């Protein structure tokens, strides 16, 4: 089963990092967040990736074209134009790099990789978020309900602590950053049937996947949600990158499910 990763956006809310590189290439612990996402899937045996590229696509292509050397010990003899590789610690990734357009929106990006999917079930996620979601359980859940699409739903914590007081100002109840109003939101990590491509007919270049296509899929009773109660964190802004970096450096990166 292939894993499609949306890796072409501009990352405007993270301009401190993305002015020089695409958002999926922003590093956590010395590795691009894209690498972390791919490692999550690889842990469950899914290592065939299709990357939807756009903004600064050449940097992602160069990263994977030179990946073997980046992760090896080498001796380079410039005079002889010779390279000896002494040690390699590379992953078992198979990566298809598809330039889906500089300004193409997400629905259009998905449509443009259809020929690489064929008639098989596939997975889809964003190139800027990590989680400890159990991919095996997610896939089994998708197979169990028979619908075209499954998304992973998560509950985000509230921004502030909740306080209940009596009339005299005495605190009767306090909880720090509770789950946000019981609302479940889209956390990505989709499992999709090829039938979803019929919802991507016509010009999709300006259409967001989460808007018309996913709404239409849901309205037709073809969307299910897998509830994930564990760790989930998108990298939307600089503070998120700093938080993820701190978790990694402290040894508390819950998305690191590999050895």
N, C-alpha and C positions, 0 to 999 in steps of 0.2 A: 504494500500500500504506500503510495507516494504522499509526501508531506509538502504542501505548498505554503510558502512563507511570503507575506506581503512586505517587501523590503524596498519600496520605491518612493516613499513619502519625503516631504521636505523637512519635517521635524522643526517647524517654525517656533514651537514653544521651548526648544532646546538649542537656540541659536548659538549659545556660548560654545557648544560642542559641534553642531552640525554645519557651521559655516564652511568648514574645511573637509567634512566627511559626512556620508549618509548616516542617519540615526542608528540603523542596525550595526554600524561599525564603531559606535561609541563603546569604549572598553569598560568592563567591570573585572577587576582583578587581573588586568593585563590581557584580557581576551575580549573580543567584540561580544556585545550582548547577543548577537546573532549566533555565535558559537555556543553560548550557554543554552539557547533555545534548542539548537540542533542536538546538543548532548542529552537534553531531556528525552527527546524522541528516540535517539540512538539507544539509550538505556533500555527501552522497551522493544528494541529490535527493528525500529523503523529508521532506516538510514538513506532512503532514496528521496532527495529533496529537489523541489522546483522553486527557484527564487524569482519572484516578480520584482525586477529592478526598474529604477527610474532615475531619481536624483543621484548624480555622481556614480552612475552604474559602473564606470570603469574601475573605481576603487575596490568594489566588491569582487569584480572579475579578477583584478590583479591579485587580490588577497588569496583567492582559491587557486589561481594559476601558479602562484609561488608558495602555496601552502606546504608542500612537501619540504622545501628548503627552510621555511620559517620554523619548522618543527623538527629539524635534524641537526646533527653535528656535521660540519662540512669542512673540507680543505679545498681552497680555490687557488689554482696555479694560473695566474694571469697570463704569463708568457706563453704557456701551452694551451690556454683556453680550455682548461680541464677542471672539472669539479668532481671530488670524491665525497660520497655520502657515507659517513661512519655510523650514524645512529639515527633511527627514525622512530618517532612516537606519534604518528598521525592516526586520526580516527578513520573509521570505515565509511566515511561519507561518500555518497554518489550525488553530485550536485549538477543540476541543469540550470544554467543562468540565462534568464530570458529578459531582454530589454523590453519592457511593456509601456514605455513612453515617459517622458519627463513630467508631464502634467496630468496624465491619465488618473482618473479616480479609481477606487478599489474594485468596483464592479467591472470596469473595463479591464483592469489588470487580470482579474480572474478569468474573464472571457478569453483573453489573449493566450492563456496557457492551456486551453481546452485540448489542443492537439497533443499535448504531452501527457494528458490524463487518460484519454481514450474512454473506455466503457467501464472503468474500475472505480470502486469506492476510494475516496481520498480524504486526507486531512488538510486543514487550513488553519493558519494562525497568523498573528501579527508579529512583526519583526522588532518589537520593542517591549515585550512583557514576558516575565518568567513566573513559574508556578511549580508546585509539587503535585500537580494533578496526576492521578493515576491513569496513564494513557490506556493501559490494558482494560481497566474497568470502564473507561469512557467508550472505547470501541465496542465492548460487549453490550453496554447499554444501548448504543446506537443500533446494533444488530437486533436487539430484542424488540424494538418498537416498530420497525419496518417503515419509518418515515424517511423523507429525502434528506433531512438535515438535523443535526444535533449541535447545539452550542453548549459550552461550559458556562454555567451561571455561578456567580459569586456574590457574597454580601460584603460590601465595603464597610469599614468601621466609621462611626460618626466622627465628626471633626472635634467635638468638645464633650466634656463629661456632663452627665445628667445629674441634676440635684432636685430632690423633693424636700420642701420645708413646711413646717407648720406656721401658724400665724405669727409666732414670736421670732421667726427666723432660725429656729433650731432645725438642723439638717436631719431628716428622718431617713433619707436614702441617697446614696451616691454611687455612681458607676462611671469609671473613666473610659471614655470613647467606646460606647456600646456599638453593636452592629447597627448600621444605618437604617433605621425605621422598618426593618424587616423586608426591605426591597432587594430583589435579586437583579443583578445587571449582567450584561454580556461581557464575559471574560475571554472571548475568543476560543481557541482550542476546539475548532469545529471538526465534525466528521460529516462528510457529504457524499451523496450519491451523484453520479453523472447526470441524473435527471434535473439537477438544479440549473444546468446550462440553458434549459428552455426558458428560464426566468431572466436570462441575460441576452435575449435576442434583441436585435436592433443596435442603435448607437448607445453604448454604455460608457463612453469615455468621460462623461461629466457626472456619472451616477455613483453614489456611494453604496457599497454592498449592503450596509446596515439599513439603508433607507428603502427604496422601492423593491429590490429583489428579495431581501430577507423578510420584509413586511408582507409581500405577496405570498411567499412560501408559508409564512405563519398563518395568514388569512385562509389559505387553502388546507389548513390542518396538517401540514407537512414538516413542522418544526417542533422538536422536542428539546428540553433543557436538562442537562446533567448537572446536578447540584454538587459543587465542590466546596467543602468546608475548611480546606486547608489554606496554605500560603498562596498568595497571588499578588503580583506587584507590576504595574506598568511603569515605564520610564517616560513620563510625560514632560518633566521639567528637570532643571539642574538639581533641585533638592532630592528628586527621586534617584538620580544617578548617585548622588552622594550617599543616600541611605543604603542603596544596593551595594556600593563599594564598602561601606562600613560593615554591613552584614557579612560580606565575603571575607574581609580582613579579620573579622572577629571569629571566624569559623562557624558562624550561625546562618550561613546561606541555605535556607530550607529548600530552595529549588535544586541544590546540588545533590541529586539522588544517585549520581554515579561515583565510582571509586577513583 
